[in-house]
Amino acid sequence: MTRRLWLGGAAAAIAAGLAVGALVPAARADQALAVTAPSLELRHYRLDNGLEVVLHRDPAVTSVVVHVRYHVGSKDEVPGKTGFAHLFEHLMFEGSAHVGEGEFDALLEAAGGWNNGTTNADRTNYFEQVPASYLPLALWLEADRMAGLWDAMNQTVLDNQRDVVKNERRQSYENQPYGLASLAVQQALWPPGHGNHNLTIGTMEDLTAATLADVEAFWRTYYRPSNATLVIAGGIDLDAAQALVATYFAWMPARPAPARVTLEQPVTPLPGPVELEATDRVQAAAVLMAWRTDAPLTPAAVDLAVAAQLLGGGKTSRLHRRLVFTDRLATDVYTRQGDQVLGGELSISAIARDGVTAEAVRDAIRQELAALRDAPPEAAEVERARRVIEASRLGGLENLASRADAIAEWAALTGDPDHLAEELALLRAVTPASLHATVKAWLGADAAVTMLVRPEAAADAGKAGGK
């Protein structure tokens, strides 16, 4: 389906004000914000059974996105039963009380729509986009699997989807260059028993051991109205959409929201360095580094998002200029700040040039980080990084499905589904001084997990040479 880009509501006003707002000093960000970030047109309420509902009207489009976020991810899993949240991402498409296997996709495609689902540490979400006239169909499908998934579940379905997830693990990690190294870094960054230690993809052992009773208990615990947020965004009439939500979801019984893993203590940096090594069937060495970061939508987390952009966000970034252009140590380098409820992760990954050792790449990365800890960056460098992040965020909101996802995320993290203005205010408050202080506090040399990955052939040659 061809979808045109749209920039409306808050996004349009902010984009129009970028040239002015971006030049306003951080101390005056509140005044710029008042001009450039009006509210989205939302209706936010909760059904008696606990289902959180957010309706967003966009009169410029003729399609609608239905987005259901279940507040369960890999952080909520327990040892020995990992990968269940992601497994359910697959099971939820395999039929329900009144929808046969394969019919979910077929019905939406016949209506000119599409659908998908994703899982991470904090949530599992399901979404579809259809012409606005087919909103009742999308809501009926989501309600049917929320209430009646288990009516269609059996051992054969579980076995089939378990094999699909196992194969996804093989393709995405076990047979992916440097894939297992990334999992090892994550688990070294967070201790066993911490929600972020759990692998979203799960382990082969846990997936194999999962019984039908285990999976049913997981579904009955987390897949209920009181543990979900429903976002409907697009060319809708708010009153009509609210009536449809009542028709398809209000009949479900009220059940208490399940206990969820939440952040009970402040996130702290890793207490000491962790050095890891591995070999892989690859041609070039690689370096992976990671640090713990603060909870989402905090000043420190936003400082570190800007720091990640400044360090490795594109060809003008410090690490790319140093490693790829100047010293020619690496073919690519990438930096990312990922937000998670129990604490985020800032990661750096670099692929060495042919003949360059992982140690040489690691040392260069450490030198650039030390330079950022030693002295604040220039104001222009911070401003450029902030503009890139802001433009990317606003550009992403042009897509209706991405906008619905952002609304659900804001509702989950803050209780306010219209949190764009506050998010941008945090971003515009980043200064060279705040970024410098945050980098020193969180990205210390002794707070990193460092993984060196060497090609198997090079490692074998080194062993032979040492005899």
N, C-alpha and C positions, 0 to 999 in steps of 0.2 A: 504494500500500500504506500502510495506516495504521500508524504506529509510535508507541508510547507512549514518553514520556520516562522515562529511568532515571537515577538518581543512586546509584551503588554504589561499592564498593571505596574507593579513595583519595578520590574526589570526595565521597562521602557523609560521610566522616569530616571532611574539610576544611570542607565546608559547615556541618556541625554545630559546628565549632570557630571559625567566622568571627567570631562575636560576641566570643569570648575572644581569638583570635589577632590580630585586627585592632587590639586595644588594647595589645598587647604592644610595648614599645619595640623598635627595630631591633636593639639590642645583645642582646636576649633572644630574637631570632627563632628561634635554634636550639632553644630549649626549646619554643616554641610549635609548631615544625615537628615535633618528636618526637611530639606529641600529635595533630596534625591531618593528617599526611600519611603514612599507611601505604602500603606498596607495592601495586601492582596485581598480580593473579595472572597472571604471565607465564612462558612457557618460551622461552628465547632460545638458538638454536644455529645452526650452519652445516652445510650438506650438503658432501659431498666435492667437488662441482663448484663450490663457492663461493657458492651461493645462501644468503643470510642469511634466517633464518626466525624470526618472533616469533609465538607463540600466546598469545592472551589469552582467558581463560575468564570469561564473565559469566553466571552461573546465572540471572539475573533476566530474560533475554530468550530468545526462541525463534528468532531469526533470526541470521544470521552475515554478516559483512562480510569479503570477500577483497580485500585491498589490495596491489597490486604497485607498488613504487617503483623506477623505473630511474634510476640516478644519472647522468643526463645532462640538461642544460638548455641554455638559450641561451648561458650563459657558456662552454660547452665547444665552441661553434662557432667556425669560422675565417672571416675576411673573405672575402666572395664566396659563402659557403655558409650564410647566416643563415636562420633560420626552420625548419631541418630538425627540431629537437626537437618543435616544435609541429606540423609537418606529420605527423610520426609519430603524434602523438596521434590524428590522423584516420585514418591508414592502418591502424592497429592494429584498427580496427573493420570493415575491409573484407574480411575473410575470411582464412583460414589453411589449413593443409594439409588438415584434415578438416571445416572449417566454411565454408560458402559465403557469398557476399556477402549481408548482411542477416540471416543466421542467428544471429549472436552475440546481437543484440538480441532476436530472436524467441524463441530458446530460454530466455533469462532471463525475458522477460515471461511466457511460458507457465508458468514456474515461480513466478510471483508476485513476481519480483524487478525490480531496476532496475540501471543501470550508468552510468558516466561516466568521464571522464578530464580531467586538467588539466596544464598545462605552466607552468613559470616559469623563472627564470634558473638554478636549481640542479637541477631534477629534472623528470621526467615520470612521472605516476602514473595508474594505472587501478584502478577499484574497482567492486565490485558488492555488492549486499545481496540475500540470498535467504533463504527459510526454511531452518533449519539442516539439514533432511533433504536439501537440494539442494546441500550443500557439495561433493560429488564433481563435480557438473556445473560449478560455478564454477571449481574447480581445473583440471578438464580443459580448459575453454575458455582459461584463462590459460596453461596449459602448451602448448596447441596453437599459440597465436600467439607465445609466446616462442620455441618451437623451429621453427615451420613457417610463419611469416608469408610468407616469400619464395616458398613453393610456390604461393601464390595471387596473387602480385604480377605486374602487367604494365603496359604503357604506358598503357592506357586507365584503369586504376585510379589511377595516379599523376596523369594529366591531370585526372581528375574531382576528386580531392581537392586538387590544387593550386589549381583554380578555386574550390573551397569555401573554402580558406584565404585566397585573394585577396579573395573577397567578404567574409569575416570582417574582414579588414583595412579594407576600404572602410566597412563598417557600424560597426566599433568605433572607428576612428580618422579615416579620411579624410572620412567624412560625419557624424562625431560632433562636436558643438560642443566646441571646444578640444582635440580629440583629437590632432591633429598637434603641437600645442604641447607636450603632455605627452611625446611621443616626443623632441622636440627638447631638452627639459629633461634627460631621461635621458642623452642622448648628449653633452650639454655637461658633465654632471656627471662623466662618466668618459671618459678619453682613448681614442682609437682603439687597438685592440689589447688593451684591458682587457676581460675577459669581460662586465662589466656594461654596457659600451658596446653590446653586441649587443642588438638588439630581438628579444624573444621572438616577436613576430608576423612578424619578418623584413621584408625589403624586396621590392617587386614585382620588381625586377631579379633578385635572388637566387632568388626562387621561380620565375621564368620560366626562368632558366638551369639549374635543377636537372635533371640527367639521371637516367635509371633507374640507371645505374652509380653516380652520386653517392649516390643514396638507398640503394642496396644496400650500399655501403661503410659508410655511417652505421649501418645496421641491424646489419651483421655486427660492427661495432666495439663498439657499446654495448648491444645487446639480447642479452645472454648471462647465464646464472645468476650469474656472479661479479660482475656489475654491477647486481644487483637485490636488493631486500629484499621479502620476502613476509610480510605480516601477516594473520593470521586471527583475527578477534575476534568473540565472541558466545557463543551457547549451544552450546558444543562440549565434548566430552570431549578432554582434552589428548592422551592416548595415541592415541585413534582419529584425531584430526586429524594427529598426527605421522606415523602410518602412511599416511594419504592423501597427505600431502606427499611421502613417499618413493616412493609408487606413481607419482605424476604428474610429479615433477620430478627424482628422483635418477638416472634413466636418462640424463639429458642429459650430454654429455661436459664435462669440466672444461676451461676455457680461461682464461688469465690475465685478471685484471681490466684493463680498458683504462686508459690514462693519463687522468687527469681534471685539470682546472684547479683548483688549490687555492690557498689564501691563503699565499703565501710570505713576504710582508713585511707588517708591521702596517699597517692602514688608517690613512690620514692625511686630515685635512680638505682640501678644495679649496684650492690654494695662492693663489688670488686670485679676486675676484668676476667673475662672468660676467653680462652684461646682454643680454637678448634681447628682440626685439619681433616681433610678428606681427599680421596681421589675419585675421579669420574671418567667415564668414556667420552672425553672431550679433547679438542685440539689445543685449547688455550686455557691458561690458569685463570682463576677468578678470585675476587675478594668480596666477601659479604660482611658488612658490619651493621650492628643494630644497637639502639639505646631505648630504654623505656622513656616515655614522655607522659605528660599530664593528661587528665581526663579531658574529654571533648569540650569545646567552646569555653575554655578558660584562657586567660591572657597568656599563660605559658604555652599552651598548645598552639595558639595562633602565632605567637612569636616563633615557635619551632617550625610551623608550616612555612613562614616566610624564610626562615633560615634554610630549610630544605630546598626551597626554590632558588635561593641565592647560591647555595652550594652546588646543586646538581640539576637544576631545572632548565635544561636546554643548553645550547651552544655558547651562550654568553656567561654561563655560570662559572664559578671559580674552579670546580673540579674538572669540568669539561675543558676549560682553557688550559689548565695545568697538565692533566693526564693525557688528553687526546691531541691537543694542538701543539703545546710548547715542548713537553718532555717526550711525547709520543710513547707513553707507557701503556696506554689502553686504547682499545677500539671503541669502547662505549663506557659511560658511567651514568648511573641513575640514582637519584635520591628521592625518597618519599616519606612524608609524614602521614601515618595512618591513625585515625581516631578510633578508639574503642572505649566502652564504658568503664572497664576496669583498669584502663591505662593504655595509652597509645604506644606506637613504635615508630621511631625514625630509623630508616634503613638506607644504607648506601651499598650499591653493588657495582662492580667494575669488572670488565673482561679485559685481560691483558693482551697486548700485542704478541704476535708470534716471537718466541725467544725471550720474552720478558717474564721474570719470576713474579709469583704472587707477593713475595716479600717486598719487591721494589714498588709495586702498586700500593700495597698497604702502607708503606712508609710515606709515600707522597700524600695519600689521603690523610694520614695522621698529621703531617706538616700543615696542610691546609686547615684542618680543624684547630690545630694549635694556634695558627695565625688569627682565626676568628675568635678564639678565646682570649687572645692577648690584646686585641684592639677592636673597638667598635667599627663596624663597616661604615662606609660613606653613606650620607643621607640619600644620594641619588641611587645607590645600589639597592638600598632598602625600598625606596619608592618604586623602582623598576620591578622588583620582585612582588611588591604588594599589588601593583597594577596588573601584572600577569595573573595572579591568583584571583583578583576581583573580576577581571574580564572572563576568565575561565568559568567562574561560578555563575556569572550572569549569562554567559553564552549557554551553559548547560541548562539553565532554566527556560530557555527558548523551547526545549523539547518537552512536550507535555508529560511524557512518562517520567522524565527526570525531575520535573517540577513536582509531580505527585509523590515521588520518592523523597524529595527534600522536605515536603510538608509533613510526611509521616515521620521522618527522622527528627525534625524539629519538635514535633509533638511528643515523641518518645524521650528525647533528651532534656527538654525544657518544660514540657507541658503547654507550650505555646506553638501552635502550628504555623503562625505568621511571625517567624523569628528572623527574617531576612535582615531587617534593619539592625537588630542587635548584633548579628553575625558580622555585618559590614562595619559596624562601629568598632568591634574588637579588632578587626583587620586594620582599620584606619588609625587605630591607636598605637600600632607598632612603631617604635622609633629605633634608631641605632642603639641608643642606650638600653632600652628594654630588651631588644634582641640580644645584645651582648651579655647582659646579666643572665638572661635565660639560658643562653648557650653555655656559659660557664657553669651554671647550676646543674644542667641536665646532660650535656654532651661531654663530660669529662673523659679523659683517657682511661681512667680506672672504672668507668661505668659502661663499657662497651663489650658486646660479644663480637669476636672477630673470627671469621671462618676463612681459611685458606684452602682453596680447591685446586689440586694439581692434576694434570692429565695422567691417566694410568701409565702410559708409555714412558713419560718422563720420570714418574716415581719408580717404575721398574728399572729404568736405566740408572737412576741414582743408587738403587740398592746393589745393582751389579757392579757399579764402579767402586762401591765401598768394600767389596770383598777382597 
